[in-house]
Amino acid sequence: MYSEIHQLKQLGLKKSQVSRQLGINIKTVSKYWGMEADAFAELGKAVPATKS
């Protein structure tokens, strides 16, 4: 998700366009829009794995 958002951002799309193209909420786009890759990696470490 993070990488898709940033790829579209690099192409010059606006947050609303990215939201529509990916079919996700604009709040989710905004969450990742300004986030650096290091911060995203840390976010992934903080989320505990769930059992299925």
Buried (B, 14 or more C-beta within 10 A) or exposed (E): EBEBBBEBBEEEBEBEBBBEEBEBEBEBBBBBBEBEEEEBEEEEEEEEEEEE
